[in-house]
Amino acid sequence: MPDLLSEFKKPPKTIEEQIDLLIARGLIVENRDELRYYLKNISYYHLSIYFKYFQKDDQFYEGIKFSDVLRIYKFDNKLRFLLLELLERIEKSFKCRMAYEISIEKNNSHWYLEEEFFKDKAVHNECLAIINEEVSKSREISIKHYKEKYQKPLLPPIWIVLEILSFGQCVKICKLLKKEYRNKISRSFGEDEQFIMSWMHCLSALRNNCAHHSRLWNRDLIFTPKMNHKVYGKYFYAETRCLYNFLVILQIVLSKINPTSSWLGRLKEYVEEYQVDIKNMGFPDDWNDRLDGIV
């Protein structure tokens, strides 16, 4: 197999060469200065993932303008910022409940240091390894203050620890807990742990996509959420990893922590403003009614 690999020999192209290449491939460029600006500040490579939707064998379909590509890019960008705002709210809520529920029930600020809360010794060690690494490299004032003031335990209380962990790390640690404690946290959202753990895992992955400027439009995400919920199952659309099903999860969780959120109205405005074919993201025709019906 290695013998079949070739050497990368494509030379870098100047902005002007990139524009000429796009024109040669059939893209209608109405404003060369505008295209030059976006290639200089976003990059050809990043925009190429949007170009491909309008191409076959690297040639643009007849009549495709750069403004067509730009419209999709701008929609995707606005959607990403909208979701980041919502996912931050959910992340904070999850961390808060993860710290609070067990700490209060057990009157224990450092419960994560004890093996009895975890599935077994191996996963407990995995949890401690994650936390030790993050605490050791953290420059947060709260961590510095704890180290200067307290000798024991060596690590801070759970509510300080969770603040420096990523959303994904928090979900991973939660999944390492014994089922009764996973349920303790999940029940604070009014759901069984099998759903909350799946949904939070999916939302943490979506958050990473958004934070790293990854495309949301016209792509499958890497996880398939658990959808066979007796109440909310009807709101999902097919067993897919499309963005729409992740938005169902988003709306379910927001309905529990921020039921007055107006994000759906903003999404609808973006769809209408940019005239995007949202079926590419797995949206059913009645998507607005479905999402709006989640309470």
Backbone hydrogen bonds in HBPLUS format (Angstrom, degrees):
<---DONOR---> <-ACCEPTOR-->    atom                        ^
c    i                          cat <-CA-CA->   ^        H-A-AA   ^      H-
h    n   atom  resd res      DA  || num        DHA   H-A  angle D-A-AA Bond
n    s   type  num  typ     dist DA aas  dist angle  dist       angle   num
A0004-LEU N   A0001-MET O   2.95 MM   3  5.53 156.7  2.01 119.8 126.8     1
A0005-LEU N   A0002-PRO O   3.12 MM   3  5.47 157.6  2.17 110.3 117.0     2
A0018-GLN N   A0014-THR O   2.89 MM   4  6.21 150.2  1.98 149.9 158.8     3
A0019-ILE N   A0015-ILE O   2.97 MM   4  6.30 156.9  2.02 151.6 157.3     4
A0020-ASP N   A0016-GLU O   2.99 MM   4  6.20 164.4  2.01 147.0 151.4     5
A0021-LEU N   A0017-GLU O   2.91 MM   4  6.08 149.7  2.01 142.6 150.8     6
A0022-LEU N   A0018-GLN O   3.03 MM   4  6.32 158.3  2.08 149.7 154.5     7
A0023-ILE N   A0019-ILE O   2.98 MM   4  6.27 161.2  2.01 154.6 159.9     8
A0024-ALA N   A0020-ASP O   2.88 MM   4  6.05 156.5  1.94 144.9 151.9     9
A0025-ARG N   A0021-LEU O   2.99 MM   4  6.21 133.7  2.21 139.4 151.7    10
A0025-ARG N   A0022-LEU O   3.15 MM   3  5.04 128.9  2.43  91.0 104.7    11
A0027-LEU N   A0022-LEU O   3.03 MM   5  5.56 161.3  2.07 152.3 146.3    12
A0026-GLY N   A0023-ILE O   2.94 MM   3  5.15 159.7  1.98 109.0 113.6    13
A0060-PHE N   A0025-ARG O   2.83 MM  35  6.00 163.2  1.85 159.2 165.0    14
A0028-ILE N   A0064-ILE O   2.90 MM  36  6.06 169.9  1.91 155.5 157.2    15
A0066-PHE N   A0028-ILE O   2.99 MM  38  6.18 148.5  2.09 166.8 159.5    16
A0035-LEU N   A0031-ASN O   3.17 MM   4  6.55 164.6  2.19 155.9 159.4    17
A0036-ARG N   A0032-ARG O   2.86 MM   4  6.04 156.5  1.92 147.3 154.5    18
A0037-TYR N   A0033-ASP O   2.96 MM   4  6.20 152.3  2.03 145.3 152.0    19
A0038-TYR N   A0034-GLU O   3.16 MM   4  6.54 160.8  2.20 153.6 157.0    20
A0039-LEU N   A0035-LEU O   2.96 MM   4  6.15 160.7  2.00 154.4 160.0    21
A0040-LYS N   A0036-ARG O   2.99 MM   4  6.06 144.5  2.12 142.7 152.1    22
A0041-ASN N   A0037-TYR O   3.04 MM   4  6.20 142.9  2.18 144.5 154.1    23
A0042-ILE N   A0038-TYR O   2.78 MM   4  5.43 143.6  1.91 144.7 150.8    24
A0047-LEU N   A0043-SER O   3.18 MM   4  6.43 165.4  2.20 149.0 153.1    25
A0048-SER N   A0044-TYR O   2.81 MM   4  5.89 131.2  2.05 144.9 159.2    26
A0048-SER N   A0045-TYR O   3.20 MM   3  5.02 130.1  2.46  90.1 103.7    27
A0050-TYR N   A0047-LEU O   2.89 MM   3  5.42 145.9  2.01 113.7 123.9    28
A0051-PHE N   A0047-LEU O   2.99 MM   4  6.35 150.5  2.08 145.3 154.7    29
A0052-LYS N   A0048-SER O   3.09 MM   4  6.18 155.5  2.15 147.0 150.0    30
A0053-TYR N   A0050-TYR O   3.31 MM   3  5.75 142.1  2.46 108.4 116.7    31
A0054-PHE N   A0051-PHE O   2.86 MM   3  5.54 146.4  1.97 120.5 129.9    32
A0055-GLN N   A0052-LYS O   3.17 MM   3  4.97 164.2  2.20 107.2 107.6    33
A0061-TYR N   A0054-PHE O   2.93 MM   7  6.01 156.1  1.98 160.6 159.9    34
A0056-LYS N   A0059-GLN O   2.85 MM   3  5.33 151.1  1.93 143.6 151.0    35
A0059-GLN N   A0056-LYS O   3.04 MM   3  5.33 161.6  2.07 115.1 117.4    36
A0064-ILE N   A0061-TYR O   3.28 MM   3  5.96 157.2  2.33 144.1 141.7    37
A0068-ASP N   A0065-LYS O   2.99 MM   3  5.32 139.6  2.16 104.5 115.4    38
A0069-VAL N   A0066-PHE O   3.07 MM   3  5.18 116.7  2.49  98.7 113.4    39
A0070-LEU N   A0066-PHE O   2.85 MM   4  6.11 164.9  1.87 157.7 162.5    40
A0071-ARG N   A0067-SER O   2.98 MM   4  5.98 148.7  2.08 136.7 143.8    41
A0073-TYR N   A0069-VAL O   3.01 MM   4  6.32 161.5  2.05 151.8 157.6    42
A0074-LYS N   A0070-LEU O   2.88 MM   4  6.05 165.6  1.90 154.9 157.6    43
A0075-PHE N   A0071-ARG O   3.11 MM   4  6.29 155.7  2.17 142.3 149.0    44
A0076-ASP N   A0072-ILE O   2.96 MM   4  6.15 167.2  1.97 153.9 157.2    45
A0077-ASN N   A0073-TYR O   2.93 MM   4  6.16 153.3  2.00 148.6 156.3    46
A0078-LYS N   A0074-LYS O   3.00 MM   4  6.21 164.0  2.02 149.8 153.1    47
A0079-LEU N   A0075-PHE O   2.90 MM   4  6.09 161.8  1.94 155.2 160.8    48
A0080-ARG N   A0076-ASP O   2.97 MM   4  6.10 156.4  2.03 144.5 150.7    49
A0081-PHE N   A0077-ASN O   3.14 MM   4  6.44 159.6  2.18 149.3 153.6    50
A0082-LEU N   A0078-LYS O   2.99 MM   4  6.20 155.8  2.05 147.8 154.9    51
A0083-LEU N   A0079-LEU O   2.95 MM   4  6.19 164.2  1.98 155.1 158.5    52
A0084-LEU N   A0080-ARG O   2.95 MM   4  6.14 153.5  2.02 146.2 153.9    53
A0085-GLU N   A0081-PHE O   3.24 MM   4  6.41 156.9  2.29 144.0 148.4    54
A0086-LEU N   A0082-LEU O   3.29 MM   4  6.65 155.5  2.36 144.7 151.0    55
A0087-LEU N   A0083-LEU O   2.76 MM   4  5.91 163.7  1.79 158.5 163.5    56
A0088-GLU N   A0084-LEU O   2.96 MM   4  6.02 146.5  2.08 143.5 151.3    57
A0090-ILE N   A0086-LEU O   3.09 MM   4  6.47 155.6  2.15 147.4 154.1    58
A0091-GLU N   A0087-LEU O   2.82 MM   4  5.96 161.1  1.86 147.7 153.3    59
A0092-LYS N   A0088-GLU O   3.03 MM   4  6.20 164.0  2.06 148.4 151.9    60
A0093-SER N   A0089-ARG O   3.10 MM   4  6.30 157.9  2.15 143.6 149.7    61
A0094-PHE N   A0090-ILE O   2.88 MM   4  6.11 160.8  1.92 155.1 160.1    62
A0095-LYS N   A0091-GLU O   2.98 MM   4  6.19 167.5  2.00 154.8 157.8    63
A0096-CYS N   A0092-LYS O   2.96 MM   4  6.08 159.2  2.00 146.9 153.1    64
A0097-ARG N   A0093-SER O   3.02 MM   4  6.23 163.0  2.05 151.2 154.7    65
A0098-MET N   A0094-PHE O   2.90 MM   4  6.02 155.5  1.96 149.8 157.4    66
A0099-ALA N   A0095-LYS O   3.00 MM   4  6.16 152.0  2.08 146.8 153.3    67
A0100-TYR N   A0096-CYS O   2.92 MM   4  6.03 158.7  1.96 146.0 152.8    68
A0101-GLU N   A0097-ARG O   3.02 MM   4  5.71 163.1  2.04 143.9 147.9    69
A0104-ILE N   A0100-TYR O   2.92 MM   4  5.93 166.6  1.94 163.3 165.1    70
A0105-GLU N   A0101-GLU O   3.19 MM   4  6.26 164.3  2.21 140.9 145.8    71
A0106-LYS N   A0102-ILE O   2.91 MM   4  5.89 163.5  1.94 152.3 156.4    72
A0107-ASN N   A0103-SER O   2.72 MM   4  5.26 110.6  2.20 130.2 145.5    73
A0108-ASN N   A0103-SER O   3.03 MM   5  4.86 143.5  2.16 126.8 137.0    74
A0158-ILE N   A0109-SER O   2.92 MM  49  6.06 163.8  1.95 176.4 176.5    75
A0113-LEU N   A0110-HIS O   2.95 MM   3  5.80 167.5  1.97 127.4 131.5    76
A0114-GLU N   A0111-TRP O   2.99 MM   3  5.57 167.1  2.00 120.6 124.8    77
A0117-PHE N   A0114-GLU O   3.46 MM   3  6.33 170.4  2.47 120.3 122.4    78
A0118-PHE N   A0115-GLU O   2.93 MM   3  5.52 166.1  1.95 124.6 129.3    79
A0178-LYS N   A0117-PHE O   3.00 MM  61  6.00 161.7  2.04 140.8 139.7    80
A0119-LYS N   A0176-LEU O   3.12 MM  57  6.16 161.6  2.16 170.1 164.6    81
A0124-HIS N   A0120-ASP O   3.10 MM   4  6.30 149.6  2.19 146.3 155.6    82
A0125-ASN N   A0121-LYS O   2.90 MM   4  6.15 155.9  1.96 150.0 156.0    83
A0126-GLU N   A0122-ALA O   3.01 MM   4  6.31 144.1  2.14 139.0 149.5    84
A0127-CYS N   A0123-VAL O   2.91 MM   4  6.18 152.6  1.99 143.7 150.1    85
A0128-LEU N   A0124-HIS O   2.95 MM   4  6.27 164.8  1.98 153.5 156.8    86
A0129-ALA N   A0125-ASN O   2.92 MM   4  6.05 149.1  2.02 142.3 150.7    87
A0130-ILE N   A0126-GLU O   3.16 MM   4  6.44 156.6  2.22 146.5 151.4    88
A0131-ILE N   A0127-CYS O   3.08 MM   4  6.39 166.0  2.10 155.0 158.4    89
A0132-ASN N   A0128-LEU O   2.79 MM   4  5.85 166.8  1.81 151.7 156.1    90
A0133-GLU N   A0129-ALA O   3.12 MM   4  6.15 160.4  2.16 143.0 148.0    91
A0134-GLU N   A0130-ILE O   3.15 MM   4  6.38 162.9  2.18 148.2 152.7    92
A0135-VAL N   A0131-ILE O   2.89 MM   4  6.02 164.4  1.92 157.7 162.0    93
A0136-SER N   A0132-ASN O   2.96 MM   4  5.97 159.0  2.00 144.8 150.9    94
A0137-LYS N   A0133-GLU O   3.27 MM   4  6.46 144.2  2.41 142.3 149.8    95
A0138-SER N   A0134-GLU O   3.06 MM   4  5.94 118.3  2.46 137.2 151.4    96
A0138-SER N   A0135-VAL O   3.32 MM   3  5.14 148.0  2.43  95.8 104.9    97
A0144-LYS N   A0140-GLU O   3.12 MM   4  6.44 166.7  2.14 154.6 158.3    98
A0145-HIS N   A0141-ILE O   2.79 MM   4  5.94 162.5  1.82 154.9 159.9    99
A0146-TYR N   A0142-SER O   3.11 MM   4  6.22 156.1  2.17 137.2 143.2   100
A0147-LYS N   A0143-ILE O   3.05 MM   4  6.30 166.6  2.07 154.9 157.8   101
A0148-GLU N   A0144-LYS O   3.05 MM   4  6.24 149.6  2.14 147.2 155.5   102
A0149-LYS N   A0145-HIS O   3.05 MM   4  6.14 140.4  2.21 145.0 154.9   103
A0150-TYR N   A0146-TYR O   2.85 MM   4  5.68 165.1  1.87 158.1 160.5   104
A0160-ILE N   A0157-PRO O   3.07 MM   3  5.65 140.4  2.23 115.5 125.7   105
A0161-VAL N   A0157-PRO O   3.11 MM   4  6.37 163.7  2.14 154.0 159.2   106
A0162-LEU N   A0158-ILE O   2.94 MM   4  6.07 168.8  1.95 158.5 159.6   107
A0163-GLU N   A0160-ILE O   3.22 MM   3  5.38 133.4  2.45  99.3 111.4   108
A0164-ILE N   A0161-VAL O   3.11 MM   3  5.74 145.7  2.23 114.3 122.5   109
A0165-LEU N   A0162-LEU O   3.32 MM   3  5.13 149.7  2.42  94.9 103.5   110
A0170-CYS N   A0166-SER O   3.05 MM   4  6.32 157.5  2.11 150.5 156.1   111
A0171-VAL N   A0167-PHE O   3.02 MM   4  6.34 160.7  2.06 154.6 159.6   112
A0172-LYS N   A0168-GLY O   2.96 MM   4  6.14 157.8  2.01 145.9 152.4   113
A0173-ILE N   A0169-GLN O   2.97 MM   4  6.20 162.3  2.00 150.7 154.4   114
A0174-CYS N   A0170-CYS O   2.94 MM   4  6.12 158.3  1.99 147.2 153.8   115
A0175-LYS N   A0171-VAL O   2.95 MM   4  6.19 150.4  2.04 148.2 155.8   116
A0176-LEU N   A0173-ILE O   3.00 MM   3  5.09 142.9  2.14  99.6 111.1   117
A0177-LEU N   A0174-CYS O   3.14 MM   3  5.42 157.8  2.19 106.6 113.4   118
A0181-TYR N   A0178-LYS O   2.99 MM   3  5.59 133.1  2.21 115.0 126.6   119
A0182-ARG N   A0178-LYS O   3.04 MM   4  6.36 154.7  2.10 152.5 160.3   120
A0183-ASN N   A0179-LYS O   2.84 MM   4  5.99 158.2  1.88 153.3 159.1   121
A0184-LYS N   A0180-GLU O   3.03 MM   4  6.15 138.3  2.21 126.1 137.4   122
A0185-ILE N   A0181-TYR O   3.22 MM   4  6.43 157.7  2.27 144.6 147.4   123
A0186-SER N   A0182-ARG O   2.93 MM   4  6.11 164.4  1.96 148.0 153.2   124
A0187-ARG N   A0183-ASN O   2.75 MM   4  5.68 160.8  1.79 150.6 154.2   125
A0188-SER N   A0185-ILE O   3.17 MM   3  5.54 144.8  2.30 104.0 114.0   126
A0189-PHE N   A0186-SER O   2.86 MM   3  5.46 155.7  1.92 115.4 123.3   127
A0191-GLU N   A0186-SER O   3.39 MM   5  5.66 168.5  2.41 130.9 128.1   128
A0190-GLY N   A0187-ARG O   2.85 MM   3  4.55 153.6  1.92  96.4 104.7   129
A0195-PHE N   A0192-ASP O   3.15 MM   3  5.80 139.8  2.32 115.1 123.8   130
A0196-ILE N   A0192-ASP O   3.21 MM   4  6.51 172.6  2.22 157.4 158.4   131
A0197-MET N   A0193-GLU O   2.86 MM   4  5.63 164.1  1.89 145.9 151.1   132
A0199-TRP N   A0195-PHE O   2.78 MM   4  5.92 169.4  1.79 160.1 163.7   133
A0200-MET N   A0196-ILE O   2.82 MM   4  5.80 165.4  1.84 149.1 153.4   134
A0201-HIS N   A0197-MET O   3.10 MM   4  6.03 149.8  2.20 134.9 143.3   135
A0202-CYS N   A0198-SER O   3.04 MM   4  6.31 156.0  2.10 146.8 152.9   136
A0203-LEU N   A0199-TRP O   2.89 MM   4  6.15 158.5  1.94 149.4 155.6   137
A0204-SER N   A0200-MET O   2.86 MM   4  5.96 151.0  1.94 144.3 151.6   138
A0205-ALA N   A0201-HIS O   3.17 MM   4  6.38 149.6  2.26 140.2 147.8   139
A0206-LEU N   A0202-CYS O   2.93 MM   4  6.22 153.3  2.00 146.0 154.0   140
A0207-ARG N   A0203-LEU O   2.84 MM   4  6.01 151.0  1.93 142.3 150.3   141
A0208-ASN N   A0204-SER O   3.11 MM   4  6.37 148.8  2.21 137.9 145.3   142
A0209-ASN N   A0205-ALA O   3.05 MM   4  6.40 154.0  2.12 146.1 153.1   143
A0210-CYS N   A0206-LEU O   2.99 MM   4  6.30 162.1  2.02 153.0 156.9   144
A0211-ALA N   A0207-ARG O   2.88 MM   4  6.06 163.8  1.91 151.9 156.7   145
A0212-HIS N   A0208-ASN O   3.03 MM   4  6.09 141.7  2.18 144.7 153.1   146
A0214-SER N   A0209-ASN O   2.91 MM   5  5.06 157.1  1.96 163.8 158.1   147
A0213-HIS N   A0210-CYS O   3.16 MM   3  5.23 160.2  2.20 111.2 111.4   148
A0221-LEU N   A0241-ARG O   2.92 MM  20  5.29 172.0  1.93 142.4 142.4   149
A0229-HIS N   A0227-MET O   2.75 MM   2  5.56 141.9  1.89  97.6  91.6   150
A0233-GLY N   A0229-HIS O   2.88 MM   4  4.50 137.9  2.06 121.1 126.3   151
A0235-TYR N   A0232-TYR O   3.00 MM   3  5.64 160.4  2.04 121.7 127.8   152
A0236-PHE N   A0233-GLY O   3.35 MM   3  5.79 150.6  2.44 109.3 116.3   153
A0246-PHE N   A0243-LEU O   2.88 MM   3  5.13 126.4  2.18 105.4 120.7   154
A0247-LEU N   A0243-LEU O   2.96 MM   4  6.33 142.1  2.11 151.3 163.3   155
A0244-TYR N   A0281-MET O   3.11 MM  37  6.12 162.6  2.14 177.0 173.7   156
A0247-LEU N   A0244-TYR O   2.93 MM   3  5.00 123.5  2.26  96.6 112.1   157
A0248-VAL N   A0244-TYR O   2.99 MM   4  6.42 138.4  2.17 145.9 158.1   158
A0249-ILE N   A0245-ASN O   3.30 MM   4  6.60 157.1  2.36 137.9 142.1   159
A0250-LEU N   A0246-PHE O   2.96 MM   4  6.22 158.8  2.01 142.6 148.9   160
A0251-GLN N   A0247-LEU O   2.90 MM   4  6.09 158.8  1.95 145.3 149.8   161
A0252-ILE N   A0248-VAL O   2.91 MM   4  6.18 153.6  1.98 150.3 158.1   162
A0253-VAL N   A0249-ILE O   3.00 MM   4  6.26 171.3  2.01 162.8 162.8   163
A0254-LEU N   A0250-LEU O   2.91 MM   4  6.06 161.5  1.95 148.5 154.7   164
A0255-SER N   A0251-GLN O   2.88 MM   4  5.89 144.9  2.00 140.3 149.1   165
A0256-LYS N   A0253-VAL O   3.03 MM   3  5.35 149.1  2.13 105.5 115.0   166
A0257-ILE N   A0253-VAL O   3.19 MM   4  6.55 140.3  2.35 144.4 155.7   167
A0258-ASN N   A0254-LEU O   2.64 MM   4  5.03 156.1  1.69 143.4 148.8   168
A0261-SER N   A0258-ASN O   3.09 MM   3  5.77 160.1  2.13 130.0 130.1   169
A0265-GLY N   A0262-SER O   3.17 MM   3  5.69 130.9  2.42 110.7 121.6   170
A0267-LEU N   A0263-TRP O   2.95 MM   4  6.29 154.5  2.01 151.4 158.8   171
A0268-LYS N   A0264-LEU O   2.96 MM   4  6.19 163.0  1.99 149.8 153.9   172
A0269-GLU N   A0265-GLY O   3.05 MM   4  6.26 151.7  2.13 141.3 148.9   173
A0270-TYR N   A0266-ARG O   3.03 MM   4  6.32 155.5  2.09 148.6 154.3   174
A0271-VAL N   A0267-LEU O   3.01 MM   4  6.32 160.5  2.05 154.6 159.6   175
A0272-GLU N   A0268-LYS O   3.03 MM   4  6.25 160.4  2.07 149.4 154.3   176
A0273-GLU N   A0269-GLU O   2.80 MM   4  5.91 156.2  1.86 148.7 156.2   177
A0274-TYR N   A0270-TYR O   3.00 MM   4  6.03 164.9  2.02 151.2 153.9   178
A0275-GLN N   A0271-VAL O   2.92 MM   4  5.59 118.4  2.31 132.4 145.4   179
A0280-ASN N   A0277-ASP O   3.28 MM   3  6.20 168.1  2.30 119.8 122.8   180
A0281-MET N   A0278-ILE O   2.90 MM   3  5.32 161.1  1.93 110.8 117.1   181
A0283-PHE N   A0278-ILE O   3.36 MM   5  5.78 162.3  2.39 138.1 135.9   182
A0282-GLY N   A0279-LYS O   3.03 MM   3  4.94 159.7  2.07 107.9 108.4   183
A0287-TRP N   A0284-PRO O   3.19 MM   3  5.16 143.8  2.33 120.3 115.7   184
A0290-ARG N   A0286-ASP O   2.99 MM   4  6.24 160.9  2.02 158.2 164.5   185
A0291-LEU N   A0287-TRP O   2.95 MM   4  6.13 176.2  1.96 157.4 157.8   186
A0292-ASP N   A0288-ASN O   2.92 MM   4  5.91 156.2  1.98 143.4 151.1   187
A0293-GLY N   A0289-ASP O   2.95 MM   4  5.91 128.5  2.23 136.1 147.6   188
A0293-GLY N   A0290-ARG O   3.15 MM   3  5.19 135.6  2.36  95.5 107.8   189
A0294-ILE N   A0291-LEU O   3.31 MM   3  5.60 164.1  2.33 107.1 111.8   190
